[in-house]
Amino acid sequence: MAGEFAWFNDQNTIFEFYGGGKWRQRAYHYQYHYAYMPQAKVVLEDGRYVLYVAGAGRIEVERA
């Protein structure tokens, strides 16, 4: 993941990856976890995209 990661928040939260990929959080879920350039991946599970962030857990996302 590019740059700083600080939290999962709401549907306005955008996650940006190196290479230009951008993903938007789909539902409200607040969780604070600061990390700089954490390992992260988006996986297609049962027809839904899920973002996994090392040390912070997972959240459902959509392309931004």
C-alpha positions in Angstrom: 0.0 0.0 0.0 1.3 3.4 -0.9 2.2 5.9 1.9 0.6 6.0 5.3 -2.2 3.8 6.6 -4.1 5.0 9.6 -7.5 3.5 9.8 -10.6 1.9 8.4 -13.3 4.5 8.6 -16.3 4.9 6.2 -17.4 4.8 2.6 -15.2 7.9 1.9 -12.0 6.1 2.8 -9.8 5.5 -0.2 -6.8 3.0 -0.2 -4.1 3.6 -2.8 -1.6 1.0 -4.0 1.7 1.5 -5.8 1.0 1.0 -9.5 -2.1 3.2 -9.3 -4.8 0.9 -7.9 -7.4 2.7 -5.8 -10.1 1.0 -3.6 -12.9 2.5 -1.6 -14.2 1.0 1.7 -17.8 -0.2 1.2 -19.3 0.1 4.7 -18.7 1.9 8.0 -16.2 0.2 10.3 -13.8 2.3 12.4 -10.5 0.9 13.5 -7.3 2.8 14.1 -4.0 1.2 13.2 -1.1 3.3 12.0 1.5 1.8 9.6 3.7 3.2 7.0 3.5 1.3 3.7 1.9 -1.8 5.2 1.7 -5.0 3.2 -1.8 -5.2 1.7 -3.7 -7.2 -0.9 -7.2 -7.2 -2.4 -8.7 -10.7 -2.9 -11.9 -11.6 -4.7 -14.0 -13.8 -2.2 -17.5 -15.0 -3.0 -18.0 -12.3 -5.6 -16.8 -9.5 -3.3 -13.5 -7.7 -3.0 -11.8 -7.8 0.4 -8.8 -5.7 1.4 -6.4 -7.4 3.8 -3.9 -5.0 5.6 -1.1 -6.5 7.6 -1.7 -5.9 11.3 -5.1 -4.2 10.8 -7.3 -7.0 9.5 -9.8 -7.0 6.6 -12.6 -4.8 5.1 -14.8 -5.1 2.0 -13.9 -2.7 -0.8 -14.8 -1.7 -4.3 -12.8 0.0 -7.1 -12.6 3.7 -6.7 
